[in-house]
């Protein structure tokens, strides 16, 4: 996928932040290490590792967010049926959660899915993060429900195919 997701998609105030698709063993390991730090050690949603069969799918994309060149955030995205994409496993180092990296990663995932022909993206969002996603243009769908043992809200956003 040359050219897809290779540039930054961040807010102007997010200086020093770059988001891109992971390439090479070091970047993939950083991506998975960030997810383990958040979803295994911090939130205890998974026992040993949060990787699943989706991580091995050739259509699954793994993005990293860098701050001053250091991997500090990750997000996974993959296509579903009929031009719909799903974003999940958004993970940002705890000390950087107020520095716009999460927003940059979400915007990057949305732009990348749009560039790849997606028309809509969904995500299951933990309830404390719903307002954050609403601020980024996402809308709630239905009522909250358990997802991996924690209440989540299904949310969606329309994608711009020219993004």
N, C-alpha and C positions, 0 to 999 in steps of 0.2 A: 504494500500500500504506500508507494512513494508519495510524499507530499501530504498525506493525511495525518493530521494531529502532530505535525512536526514543529509548528510555530507556537508561540505563547498565546493564550487567550485569557488575559487577566485584566482586572480593573486597573486604571492608571495609577491608583494610589498604592498598588501592591508591588512596590519597587523591590527588585531582587528576587522575585518569584518567577519560576519558569515551570510550565507543565508540558509533559510530552509522553508519548508511548514509551514504555520500557523497552530497551534493546540491550542485548548482551546479558551474560550471566550475572554480573554484579548488580545491574539495575533491577533484574527480576528478583534477585535475592533481597535487595533493599525493599522492594515492593512487598514481598511476602513477610519480611521481618517487621515492617511497619504494621501490617495487618495483625500479625501475631501479638505485637505489643498492645494494640488497642483491644482486639476482640477476644484474645485468650488471657493475657495477663491482667489488663486493666478491667475490662467489662465481664470477664469470665463467661462469655457466651458459648465458648467451645473449650473442650478439655485440653487438647494438645496443639491443635492447629486448625485454622479456619478454611484451609484449602478443601476443595471438593471437585467433583467431576467437571464442573464448568471451567475450572482453571486449565484443564488439559484440552479443552475444545479449541480447534484452530480459529474459530470465529470470535473467541473471547479476547478482549484487549485489556492490557494491564498498563495503567498510566501511573506516572510518578510525578510528584510535585517537589521541586527543588527550591530551597531558599539559599541564596548565595552559593549555588552549586552543590549543596548537600541535600540528599533525599530526606524529606521530612513529611511527606504525605503520599497517599496512594488511593486509587479508585479503580474498580473493575467495571467494564461495560461489555455487553454482548447483545446480539440481535435476537429478537423473538420472532413470532410470526408477523406477516403482513406489515413490514416496514416499521415495526415497533422495536424499541431497544429497552434494555433494563440496565440501570446503574446500581451498583451495590458495593459494599465493603469500603466505603469512604472512611479513610483512617488518616488522622493528622496527629503528629506528636503533641502531647498535652500542652506543653509550654508554648506552642505556636498557634493555638486555636483561636486567638484573637488577632492574628496577623494576616487575615484574608486568604490564607492558603486553601482552606476548605472551599471557599467561594470560587477561587481560581480553578480548583480541580473539578468542581461541579460544572462550571461554565465550559471548561475544556471537554469534559465528557459529552455535554449537550452539543457543543459545536462539532465534535468528532463524529458523533452519531448522525448529525444532520448532513455532514459532508459525505457520509457513506450511504446516503439515501433514506435515512430514517425520517419518519413523519411525526413520531411521538416517542417519548421516553417515560418509563415508569420507575419508581423506586419505593421500597418499603422503608419508611423513615421513623426512627425512634421518636416518640412523642416530644421530648424536650427540644428536638431539632426541627420541628414542623415550621415554626416561625422563620427560622433561617432559610429553609427552602422556599417558603412563601415570598420572602424578600427577593429571592432569585427568580421569581416568576412561576413557580410550581403551584399546582392546585391540588387540594385534598380530594380524594374520591372515597365515598362510603364512610364507614365507621372504623375506628381503630380496631385492630385484632392482634392476637399473639403471633409473633414471628420469631422463631428461635427462642421461644420462652419469654419474650419481652414484648410489651405492647408497641405496635408500629402502626403508622398511618400510611395507606397507599396514596401516593402522590404521582402526578403526571405533569408533563410540559410538552407543548407542541414544538417541533424542531424546525429549524430553518435549513432547508436543503442547500442553500447557498452559503451557509455560515463559514 
